[in-house]
């Protein structure tokens, strides 16, 4: 029924007013079509609404955590002692594969995330969103020498990296911009990036600048959606 409804919705959403009015002029009863299209629009809106509840992570921000807690056991895969001590950060999505912007079953999908361990801004979603916009805009701005390495990495879609963000964008904040591969979109709320483009991570190891041919690019791990959706 789900796939059939999706096909019906796709048909209805593709119908323009002109197409429906033409059917009407040919003698068809189109009142039902208008209703079906509106219902399809509402279902599409609901489908693409992905609002999360990051406040549910508040109780897990303090470290060290109880190694026997459900969070440590299920939040991310990895050594439990490391998970128990790993800082929790919010990351703003700078850019991501197209398939991550709508519900889609996919594996190892690439993203670029900006985050900080600075306590002033670690959970400041407005600040992180602003920095993500500035970093994205820097791809077209060649005036700042301190963003060249990052700029080159952002433009190269095959680049796997972890870079500090230059002072021309970050100011006095130690801001990190890194690639992260989402192993399975089932880890994401509704299988796609939330509408506010903020995702929670654990920093599992020391952050170091550099590029990699293979590997994750950064020692961060996405927290399972079960803890904040």
N, C-alpha and C positions, 0 to 999 in steps of 0.2 A: 504493500500500500504506500510505503514511503517513497519508493522510486517512482511509482505511478503518479503520486501527488506532485513530485518534483517535476516530472515531465509536463504535467498539466499546468503547473505554475509557470514553467518556462514559456509555454505557449501563450498563456494569458499575459505575462509580462511583456512579451514581444509585440502584443497588439497595440497599435496606435489608435488614437481617436478617429483618425481618417479611415483606417481599415475597418473599424467597427461601424462607422457611419455608412461606409460603402455597402457593407452587408445589410444594413438597415434599408438602404435605398433599393436593394435587390429583393426586399420582402422578408428578410429574416428578423426574428424576434431577438433583439440584442440586449434586452434588459439584463438577462442572466449573465451575459458576457461581461458587462460593466461590473456587476457584483462579484463575479469570479475573479476579475482582474484586481479589484480592490482587496479582496481576500488574499490573493496571491501577494500583493504588495505588503500587506500586514504580516504575512508569514515570513516574507523575505526580510522585513525590518527586524522581526523578532530573532530570526536566524543570525543576523549580522550584529545583533546587540550582544556585546561581550563585556559585561561590567563585573569586575572582581572585587574582592573584599580583603585588601592587604592588611587591614587592621587585625585580622585573625592571626597574623603572624607576630603580633606584638609580644605575646607571651614567650615566643621563641627567640627573641633578639638577644637576650642576655646570655652571655657565655661565662664559664662552661655550662653545657647542658647535661642533663641526666642521661648517661649512656644507655639506660634502659628505657628511656621514654619512647613513645610511639613516633615522635618527630625524628629522633636520631635514627630509628630503625627504618623509617619509610620516606623521609623527606627527599633524600638523594641516595644514589648508590655510592658506596665507598666505605673506607675504614671507619668504623664507628667512633673510635677515639678522635679521628680527624673531624668527623661530622659534629661531634660534641663540642669541639673547640672552634669550629669555623665561623667567622663573622658572617652575619646575614646582611646583604645589601640589596637595594633596589637598582635595577638597571633599566635605562631608557633605550628603546630600539632606535638606532640611527638609520639602519636599512636592513632589509631582509629579502629572502627569496619570495617571489610573487605568490607561491602556493601557501605562504604562511599568513596571508591577509584574509583568508576565508576558510571555512571548515573543509579540511582536506586531510586524508590519511597519507602521511609521508614520513620518510626517515632521513636522518642526517641533513636536515635543512639548515642552510647557513644564515646567520644573522650577524649584525655588528651592534655591540652593546656599549653604552657609556655608563660608568658608575664611579663611585668614590668611597674610600674608607674614612674620609673626613667626617667626623661626628656632626659637623654643622650642616652637612648636606646629604649624608648617607641615605636618609629616608625622605628627602625633600623632592617630591615628584615634580613640582613646578620648576624647580631649579634644574633637575636632570632633563626634563623635557626641553627646557630652553637650551641647555648645552647640546642636546641631540640635534636640535634645529641648527645651531651654529656650526656644529661639526659637519652636518650634511651640506650646509651652504658653503663651507670652506673648500669643497671640491671644485668650485668655480672661481675661487679667490686665490690668486698666486702672489699676492702682495706680502704675505707673512711667511718668512723663511722657516719659522719654528713649527709650521704645520705641513711642511712639504712631505716628510716621510709618511705621516698619517694620510695626507691628501692622496699620495700615490697609491697607498694601500686601499683606500676607499674606492678609487677608480678601477683598480685591478680586482675584478670579481673573483679571481683565483687566489688572492692573497690571504694567507692565514697569519694573523699578527696579534700582538699585544703592545700598544703604544701609550706612553703618557701623552696627554693633550698639552700642546704648547701654551705658554702664558698669554699669548694674544687672545686665546679663547678662555682658558681656565683661570687666569689671574693667579692668586696665591693658593689655589686648591689643587691638590694632587688628584687629578682626574685621569681615569683610565678608559681607553677605547680599545675594545678587543673583539675578535671574532669568537662566535660560539655556535656550535652545531647542535641543533635540537635533535636528539637521537630518535625520538618518536613523537609525532604531534599529539598523541594521546596524553602526553604529559602536560599539554596546554589546555587551559579552560576552553571547552567547546572546539578543541583541536585547531585553534588559531590565535594569533596575537590579540590580547585584549584591546579594547577601543582606546584606552589611554596610553597604550604602547609601553607600559611599565611591567617588568617581570622581576620576580624575586630570585636571588641566587645565594649560594653559600660560596665564600672564597676559601678554597680547600688547600691553598699553598701560597707561598710567597709570590707576589707579583713581580715579574721581570719583563723588561722590554725586549722585543725581538720578533723575528719572523720565523715561521716553520714551513717546511715543505709538506710535512704530514703532521697530524695531531690536531688538538683542539684549538691551540692558539693562546689560551688563557686557562688558569686553574680555577675556573668557576663552574658551578654545577646548578642547573635549573631545579628549583624546588617543585616537587610534585603538586599538581593543581589541587589535590584533595585538601591541602592545608590553607587555601585562600580563595577558592571559587565560591 
